[in-house]
């Protein structure tokens, strides 16, 4: 039941998604409106060049924030179960914090936390 069920699952996923896309293409009416291609920003018409290159530092900063934010979510279950588990939970969270801290140091060394 291993590889054969995975192949069937992949084929079923491809078939269902292809059929859904095909039905949507057939049933929807397409219109070419130049307003569809414009970026939407609070209803204010854009002026000047709208495709600008942003600093990659903003993207890296957001990714690092997201990583650390998601990792902090794991602290709540640990805090709830720490008393029942005992010293094993404490050792595991120390290792967890060490790994997080090493990631923070690596990001700081690479300059990903510098805003500009």
Residue pairs with C-beta under 8 A, 6 or more apart in sequence:
38 46
38 50
39 46
39 50
55 116
57 112
57 114
57 115
57 116
60 107
60 112
61 112
61 113
61 115
64 107
64 112
64 113
67 103
68 100
68 103
68 104
71 96
71 100
74 96
75 93
78 89
78 92
78 93
81 89
82 89
82 90
82 93
107 113
